[in-house]
Amino acid sequence: MRTTDRNTLHYRGYVGDIEFSEEDAVFHGKVFGVKSLISFEGDSVKTITEDFHNAVDEYLEYCEEKGLEPERPFKGSFNVRVGSELHRQAALEASGRGISLNALVEDALRQVVG
């Protein structure tokens, strides 16, 4: 599923991932891409959007009050675990192209997402 197919909200650099609970008749979600649990809910597009904005604002205010650096999603680095044979093949491919393994992975990701 591409991110454009997902039910998401965007605010101040944060992305909220939304689901619907038929049992509770409510939309609920959490901020995607951070370890902290930042959740929100609402019974309409308007109320879930407002609660998402409030949840992000409250999180940022809490961090400021406590002197903490807020988590930022998608900071540009992540760990990838692959099998040793794939790792070897990728490293050899990168070396053969005269680029870093990181550049090879970045190129591959660009082809997939965009």
C-alpha positions in Angstrom: 0.0 0.0 0.0 1.4 3.4 -0.9 1.3 6.2 1.6 -1.1 8.1 -0.7 -3.6 5.2 -0.2 -3.4 5.4 3.6 -5.7 7.4 5.8 -3.4 10.0 7.2 -3.3 13.5 8.6 -0.3 15.8 8.5 0.5 18.6 10.9 3.7 20.3 12.0 5.9 17.6 10.3 4.0 14.8 12.0 1.8 12.1 10.3 -1.2 10.7 12.0 -2.3 7.2 10.9 -6.1 6.8 11.2 -8.2 3.7 11.6 -12.0 3.2 12.2 -13.6 1.1 14.9 -17.0 0.0 13.7 -17.7 -1.4 17.2 -17.1 2.0 18.9 -18.2 4.1 15.9 -15.1 6.2 16.3 -12.0 7.1 14.3 -8.7 6.7 16.2 -5.1 7.0 15.4 -1.6 7.5 16.5 1.4 9.5 15.3 3.4 7.4 12.8 7.2 7.3 12.9 7.9 8.1 16.6 8.4 5.9 19.6 6.3 8.1 21.9 2.6 7.2 22.0 0.8 10.2 20.6 -2.8 9.1 20.1 -6.0 10.9 19.1 -9.7 10.1 18.2 -12.9 11.6 16.9 -16.3 10.7 15.5 -15.9 12.8 12.4 -13.2 14.1 10.1 -13.4 17.5 11.8 -13.1 16.2 15.4 -10.3 13.7 14.6 -8.4 16.4 12.8 -8.8 18.8 15.7 -7.8 16.1 18.2 -4.7 15.2 16.1 -3.6 18.8 16.1 -4.2 19.1 19.8 -2.3 15.9 20.5 0.7 17.1 18.6 0.6 20.6 20.2 0.3 19.1 23.6 3.2 16.7 23.0 5.4 19.6 21.8 4.4 21.8 24.8 5.1 18.9 27.2 8.6 18.5 25.7 9.2 22.2 25.9 8.1 22.4 29.6 10.3 19.4 30.5 13.3 20.6 28.5 13.1 17.5 26.2 14.0 17.4 22.6 10.8 16.2 20.8 11.0 13.2 18.6 10.9 14.1 14.9 9.6 11.5 12.5 11.6 10.5 9.5 14.9 12.1 10.5 16.7 10.5 7.6 18.3 7.4 9.2 17.1 4.0 10.0 18.6 0.5 10.4 17.9 -2.2 7.8 18.5 -5.8 8.6 19.0 -8.2 5.7 20.5 -11.6 5.3 24.2 -11.9 5.1 24.2 -13.1 1.5 22.1 -10.1 0.4 24.3 -7.8 2.4 27.4 -9.2 0.6 25.8 -8.9 -2.8 24.7 -5.3 -2.1 28.2 -4.3 -0.8 29.8 -5.8 -3.9 27.3 -4.1 -6.2 27.9 -0.7 -4.5 31.7 -1.2 -4.7 31.4 -2.1 -8.4 29.5 1.1 -9.0 32.0 3.1 -7.0 29.4 4.2 -4.5 28.7 3.6 -0.8 26.3 0.9 0.4 24.2 3.7 1.8 24.0 5.4 -1.6 23.0 2.1 -3.2 20.2 1.6 -0.7 19.0 5.2 -1.1 18.9 4.7 -4.9 16.9 1.5 -4.5 14.4 3.2 -2.2 14.0 6.1 -4.6 13.1 3.6 -7.4 10.5 2.0 -5.2 8.8 5.1 -3.8 9.1 7.6 -6.4 
